[in-house]
């Protein structure tokens, strides 16, 4: 499984792709977010974390989408 991440100046899109079948497993579009890193959890391939400028979120892949598990907001 691979993770593809596209970023513009203020918006980001995270796409999880099964690179064997080339099927999109899940995706999410984040408005006004500058991501710097996306990582899978080492013990669960269905969980990932996104981090960036004032952004740190935990996600779970469910039903072909990413559902938020936890959101931390920095001021």
C-alpha positions as CSV (number, residue, x, y, z in Angstrom):
1,X,0.0,0.0,0.0
2,X,1.3,3.5,-0.7
3,X,0.3,7.0,0.3
4,X,0.1,9.8,-2.2
5,X,-0.1,13.4,-0.9
6,X,-0.7,16.5,-3.0
7,X,-0.3,20.0,-1.7
8,X,-0.9,23.5,-2.9
9,X,-0.2,26.7,-1.0
10,X,-3.2,26.5,1.4
11,X,-5.1,23.3,0.6
12,X,-4.0,19.6,0.8
13,X,-5.4,16.3,-0.4
14,X,-4.4,12.9,1.0
15,X,-5.0,9.8,-1.1
16,X,-4.4,6.3,0.1
17,X,-3.7,4.0,-2.9
18,X,-3.3,0.2,-3.0
19,X,-0.3,0.2,-5.4
20,X,-0.8,-3.5,-6.4
21,X,-4.3,-3.0,-7.8
22,X,-3.9,0.8,-8.3
23,X,-7.3,1.2,-6.5
24,X,-7.9,4.3,-4.3
25,X,-8.6,3.0,-0.8
26,X,-9.5,6.4,0.8
27,X,-9.1,10.1,0.2
28,X,-9.7,13.4,2.0
29,X,-9.5,17.0,1.0
30,X,-8.4,19.5,3.7
31,X,-9.2,23.2,3.2
32,X,-6.8,25.8,4.5
33,X,-4.3,23.2,5.7
34,X,-0.5,23.1,5.0
35,X,0.5,19.5,5.6
36,X,4.1,18.6,6.1
37,X,3.9,14.9,6.9
38,X,1.5,11.9,6.6
39,X,2.4,8.6,8.2
40,X,0.8,5.2,8.7
41,X,0.5,3.8,12.3
42,X,3.1,1.0,12.7
43,X,0.7,-1.5,14.2
44,X,-2.5,-0.7,12.1
45,X,-2.4,0.0,8.4
46,X,-5.9,1.5,8.6
47,X,-4.8,4.3,10.8
48,X,-2.7,7.3,9.9
49,X,-1.7,10.7,11.2
50,X,-1.4,14.0,9.4
51,X,0.7,16.9,10.7
52,X,1.4,20.4,9.5
53,X,1.2,24.1,10.3
54,X,-1.2,24.2,13.4
55,X,-2.4,20.7,12.5
56,X,-2.1,17.3,14.0
57,X,-4.9,14.7,13.3
58,X,-5.4,11.0,13.7
59,X,-7.5,9.2,11.0
60,X,-9.0,5.8,10.5
61,X,-9.8,4.4,7.1
62,X,-13.5,3.3,7.0
63,X,-15.8,2.8,4.1
64,X,-13.4,4.3,1.5
65,X,-13.0,7.5,3.4
66,X,-10.8,8.8,6.3
67,X,-12.7,9.4,9.5
68,X,-11.1,11.6,12.1
69,X,-10.2,10.0,15.4
70,X,-8.7,12.9,17.2
71,X,-8.0,16.6,16.5
72,X,-5.5,18.8,18.2
73,X,-5.7,22.5,17.6
74,X,-2.7,24.8,18.4
75,X,-3.1,28.5,19.1
